[in-house]
Amino acid sequence: MFNKVIMVGNLTRDVELRYLPSGSAVATIGLASNRRYKRQDGTQAEEVCFVDAKLFGRTAEVANQYLRKGSKVLIEGKLTYESWTDQTGIKRSRHVITAESMQMMDTRQDTQSSSQGYDASPQYETPYAQQPQVAQQSNYNHHSNIPEINIDDDEIPF
């Protein structure tokens, strides 16, 4: 069987970090991922998917240090099913993403405007940022500095 989840969303609350008796860190985050679409009548609609994710070890500690409510994050992992009995004796259950990896997706501007000040996704300069402005002529190809990348179909993993 195959169980793989990749979700991009925003944190619905701050990271909840705790430590197991073994000393391992465990963080729980709430994610909200929204999808916009057009209904058959042409009006815009939006649906939101809410799901919790669990992070472990150093990833949990990094999430606690740099992520806050509203932070954008990509979580990759597997879907797990949790069930328990609450304090009133009612059986509860939910699906949770058990994270295998996490990527912070906030831009430099997003992180600088928040209190964390961490560059979660470095900004890379394009080749055009280094070049002087050139007046566009009819025979000037402004894409001439973009390298060509040849990818063989055998190299694509899917």
FINUMI-319653 format. One record per atom (N, C-alpha, C): residue in one letter; x, y, z. Coordinates in steps of 0.05 Angstrom, whole numbers, padded with zeros to 5 digits, always signed. Example, Ala and Ser with C-alpha at 12.3 -4.5 7.8 and 13.67 -1.06 7.14 Angstrom:
% FINUMI-319653
A+00264-00114+00156/A+00246-00090+00156/A+00264-00066+00156/S+00257-00045+00142/S+00273-00021+00143/S+00258+00001+00157/
% end
This chain:
% FINUMI-319653
M+00017-00024+00000/M+00000+00000+00000/M+00017+00025+00000/F+00006+00047-00009/F+00020+00072-00011/F+00005+00093+00005/N+00019+00107+00023/N+00007+00127+00040/N+00025+00151+00040/K+00019+00171+00024/K+00036+00195+00022/K+00018+00220+00021/V+00024+00240+00037/V+00009+00265+00038/V+00028+00288+00034/I+00022+00306+00017/I+00037+00331+00014/I+00016+00353+00016/M+00020+00371+00036/M+00000+00392+00041/M+00014+00418+00045/V+00005+00439+00032/V+00014+00466+00036/V-00009+00481+00049/G-00002+00495+00071/G-00023+00510+00084/G-00012+00530+00104/N-00030+00543+00118/N-00022+00563+00138/N-00029+00551+00165/L-00012+00557+00185/L-00017+00548+00212/L-00041+00562+00224/T-00059+00546+00236/T-00083+00557+00248/T-00079+00566+00276/R-00056+00559+00288/R-00049+00566+00315/R-00019+00563+00318/D-00008+00574+00340/D+00020+00570+00345/D+00027+00541+00350/V+00052+00534+00346/V+00062+00507+00349/V+00060+00498+00379/E+00050+00474+00383/E+00049+00463+00410/E+00071+00442+00413/L+00092+00449+00428/L+00115+00432+00431/L+00115+00418+00459/R+00121+00393+00459/R+00124+00378+00484/R+00146+00358+00480/Y+00155+00346+00502/Y+00177+00327+00502/Y+00167+00300+00513/L+00174+00279+00500/L+00167+00252+00510/L+00186+00245+00533/P+00179+00225+00549/P+00197+00217+00571/P+00225+00209+00561/S+00227+00200+00536/S+00253+00193+00524/S+00270+00218+00518/G+00257+00242+00518/G+00271+00266+00512/G+00266+00276+00483/S+00252+00260+00467/S+00247+00268+00439/S+00225+00289+00439/A+00229+00308+00421/A+00210+00330+00417/A+00187+00322+00399/V+00163+00330+00406/V+00139+00326+00389/V+00124+00352+00387/A+00119+00361+00363/A+00104+00386+00359/A+00078+00379+00344/T+00057+00392+00352/T+00031+00390+00337/T+00025+00417+00325/I+00018+00416+00300/I+00010+00441+00286/I-00017+00437+00273/G-00032+00458+00271/G-00057+00457+00256/G-00053+00471+00230/L-00061+00458+00208/L-00058+00469+00181/L-00086+00474+00169/A-00087+00496+00154/A-00111+00502+00138/A-00102+00506+00109/S-00113+00491+00091/S-00107+00493+00063/S-00132+00499+00048/N-00133+00521+00033/N-00157+00528+00019/N-00155+00525-00011/R-00178+00520-00023/R-00179+00516-00052/R-00202+00534-00062/R-00195+00550-00082/R-00215+00568-00095/R-00223+00555-00122/Y-00248+00557-00128/Y-00258+00545-00153/Y-00283+00560-00162/K-00291+00555-00187/K-00316+00567-00197/K-00337+00546-00197/R-00360+00554-00187/R-00384+00536-00187/R-00395+00535-00216/Q-00413+00517-00220/Q-00425+00514-00247/Q-00439+00540-00256/D-00450+00555-00237/D-00463+00580-00244/D-00443+00603-00249/G-00417+00598-00245/G-00397+00618-00251/G-00388+00634-00226/T-00401+00631-00203/T-00393+00645-00179/T-00368+00632-00167/Q-00353+00649-00153/Q-00329+00639-00139/Q-00337+00625-00113/A-00323+00604-00107/A-00327+00590-00082/A-00300+00582-00070/E-00300+00576-00045/E-00276+00568-00031/E-00282+00546-00011/E-00265+00526-00010/E-00267+00506+00011/E-00241+00504+00026/V-00243+00499+00052/V-00219+00498+00068/V-00217+00470+00081/C-00193+00459+00080/C-00188+00433+00093/C-00170+00439+00118/F-00180+00430+00141/F-00165+00433+00166/F-00154+00406+00174/V-00129+00404+00181/V-00117+00379+00190/V-00094+00385+00208/D-00090+00368+00228/D-00067+00371+00246/D-00044+00354+00235/A-00020+00363+00242/A+00004+00348+00234/A+00022+00345+00259/K+00036+00323+00260/K+00055+00319+00282/K+00083+00318+00271/L+00101+00333+00283/L+00129+00334+00276/L+00146+00323+00299/F+00168+00311+00292/F+00185+00298+00312/F+00214+00307+00311/G+00227+00305+00334/G+00256+00310+00335/G+00263+00339+00330/R+00285+00342+00316/R+00295+00369+00310/R+00276+00385+00293/T+00261+00372+00276/T+00241+00386+00260/T+00220+00399+00277/A+00212+00385+00298/A+00192+00396+00317/A+00203+00421+00331/E+00229+00420+00339/E+00241+00443+00353/E+00244+00467+00334/V+00252+00462+00309/V+00255+00483+00289/V+00227+00496+00284/A+00207+00480+00281/A+00180+00490+00277/A+00172+00508+00300/N+00177+00499+00324/N+00170+00515+00348/N+00185+00542+00349/Q+00210+00541+00339/Q+00227+00565+00340/Q+00219+00586+00319/Y+00211+00577+00295/Y+00208+00595+00273/Y+00179+00599+00263/L+00161+00581+00269/L+00134+00583+00258/L+00115+00595+00278/R+00096+00610+00268/R+00075+00623+00285/R+00049+00620+00270/K+00027+00626+00284/K+00001+00625+00272/K+00002+00642+00246/G-00008+00630+00224/G-00008+00644+00198/G+00016+00637+00181/S+00037+00625+00192/S+00060+00617+00175/S+00053+00597+00154/K+00064+00600+00130/K+00059+00582+00109/K+00080+00560+00109/V+00071+00535+00107/V+00089+00512+00109/V+00080+00489+00091/L+00100+00474+00081/L+00094+00450+00066/L+00101+00426+00083/I+00083+00408+00087/I+00087+00384+00103/I+00085+00360+00085/E+00104+00342+00087/E+00103+00317+00072/E+00104+00294+00092/G+00086+00275+00089/G+00086+00253+00109/G+00065+00232+00102/K+00055+00219+00122/K+00035+00198+00118/K+00011+00205+00135/L-00012+00195+00126/L-00037+00200+00140/L-00041+00177+00161/T-00046+00185+00186/T-00050+00165+00207/T-00077+00171+00220/Y-00088+00150+00233/Y-00114+00152+00245/Y-00110+00149+00275/E-00120+00169+00290/E-00119+00169+00319/E-00146+00166+00331/S-00149+00149+00351/S-00175+00147+00365/S-00169+00146+00395/W-00188+00157+00411/W-00185+00159+00440/W-00213+00163+00452/T-00214+00161+00478/T-00238+00166+00493/T-00233+00192+00509/D-00251+00211+00506/D-00247+00237+00520/D-00255+00234+00549/Q-00254+00257+00563/Q-00259+00257+00592/Q-00288+00250+00599/T-00306+00254+00580/T-00334+00248+00585/T-00341+00220+00577/G-00322+00204+00567/G-00327+00177+00559/G-00335+00173+00530/I-00335+00195+00515/I-00343+00193+00487/I-00319+00186+00470/K-00322+00167+00451/K-00301+00159+00433/K-00297+00181+00412/R-00272+00188+00408/R-00265+00209+00389/R-00244+00197+00370/S-00243+00209+00346/S-00222+00201+00326/S-00217+00223+00307/R-00195+00222+00293/R-00187+00241+00273/R-00164+00230+00257/H-00160+00241+00233/H-00137+00235+00217/H-00116+00257+00222/V-00091+00249+00223/V-00069+00268+00228/V-00046+00261+00209/I-00032+00282+00200/I-00009+00277+00183/I+00015+00273+00201/T+00028+00250+00199/T+00054+00245+00213/T+00075+00254+00194/A+00088+00276+00200/A+00106+00290+00182/A+00133+00275+00179/E+00142+00273+00155/E+00169+00262+00149/E+00188+00285+00142/S+00176+00307+00131/S+00193+00331+00126/S+00175+00355+00126/M+00188+00378+00130/M+00175+00404+00131/M+00191+00425+00117/Q+00178+00442+00102/Q+00191+00465+00089/Q+00176+00490+00096/M+00190+00510+00106/M+00178+00536+00112/M+00177+00551+00086/M+00153+00562+00081/M+00149+00575+00055/M+00144+00605+00055/D+00146+00617+00079/D+00143+00646+00080/D+00165+00659+00065/T+00159+00682+00052/T+00179+00697+00037/T+00195+00714+00057/R+00216+00726+00048/R+00232+00743+00065/R+00216+00766+00075/Q+00198+00778+00059/Q+00181+00800+00067/Q+00162+00791+00089/D+00151+00767+00087/D+00132+00757+00107/D+00146+00754+00134/T+00170+00743+00134/T+00184+00738+00159/T+00195+00764+00171/Q+00202+00783+00155/Q+00213+00808+00166/Q+00190+00824+00179/S+00166+00821+00168/S+00144+00837+00179/S+00133+00824+00205/S+00140+00799+00210/S+00132+00786+00235/S+00154+00788+00255/S+00148+00778+00279/S+00168+00781+00301/S+00190+00761+00299/Q+00188+00740+00282/Q+00209+00720+00282/Q+00234+00728+00268/G+00233+00743+00246/G+00257+00753+00232/G+00274+00731+00220/Y+00263+00708+00214/Y+00278+00686+00203/Y+00273+00684+00173/D+00294+00681+00157/D+00291+00678+00128/D+00286+00649+00122/A+00261+00642+00121/A+00253+00614+00117/A+00258+00604+00088/S+00256+00622+00069/S+00261+00614+00041/S+00279+00635+00029/P+00304+00629+00025/P+00323+00650+00015/P+00314+00660-00013/Q+00319+00685-00017/Q+00312+00697-00043/Q+00337+00694-00061/Y+00333+00682-00084/Y+00355+00678-00103/Y+00353+00699-00125/E+00376+00709-00133/E+00375+00729-00154/E+00375+00715-00181/T+00359+00727-00199/T+00358+00716-00226/T+00381+00728-00242/P+00388+00715-00265/P+00410+00727-00281/P+00404+00755-00290/Y+00378+00763-00292/Y+00372+00790-00301/Y+00379+00811-00280/A+00380+00803-00255/A+00386+00823-00234/A+00415+00833-00236/Q+00432+00817-00249/Q+00460+00825-00251/Q+00466+00840-00277/Q+00447+00841-00296/Q+00453+00852-00322/Q+00443+00881-00323/P+00458+00897-00339/P+00448+00925-00343/P+00424+00925-00360/Q+00408+00946-00358/Q+00384+00949-00374/Q+00393+00954-00403/V+00380+00940-00422/V+00387+00942-00450/V+00361+00950-00464/A+00363+00970-00481/A+00340+00978-00497/A+00332+00955-00515/Q+00306+00949-00515/Q+00297+00926-00530/Q+00296+00933-00560/Q+00309+00917-00576/Q+00309+00920-00605/Q+00295+00897-00617/S+00288+00899-00643/S+00273+00878-00656/S+00289+00852-00658/N+00316+00854-00660/N+00332+00830-00662/N+00344+00821-00635/Y+00337+00834-00613/Y+00347+00827-00587/Y+00330+00805-00574/N+00343+00784-00567/N+00329+00762-00553/N+00334+00764-00523/H+00314+00773-00508/H+00319+00777-00479/H+00319+00751-00464/H+00315+00729-00476/H+00316+00703-00463/H+00343+00689-00468/S+00362+00702-00481/S+00386+00689-00489/S+00404+00680-00465/N+00400+00691-00441/N+00417+00684-00418/N+00404+00662-00401/I+00381+00651-00409/I+00369+00630-00393/I+00381+00604-00403/P+00393+00588-00384/P+00405+00563-00392/P+00384+00543-00400/E+00391+00526-00419/E+00373+00505-00428/E+00378+00481-00411/I+00356+00469-00401/I+00359+00445-00384/I+00346+00422-00399/N+00361+00401-00404/N+00351+00377-00418/N+00346+00356-00397/I+00321+00347-00395/I+00314+00326-00376/I+00304+00302-00392/D+00317+00280-00388/D+00310+00256-00402/D+00285+00244-00387/D+00266+00233-00402/D+00242+00221-00390/D+00249+00200-00370/D+00271+00187-00372/D+00279+00166-00353/D+00287+00177-00326/E+00293+00203-00325/E+00302+00216-00300/E+00278+00225-00283/I+00254+00227-00294/I+00231+00236-00279/I+00221+00213-00262/P+00218+00217-00236/P+00211+00195-00218/P+00182+00187-00219/F+00165+00200-00235/F+00137+00193-00235/F+00127+00191-00263/
% end
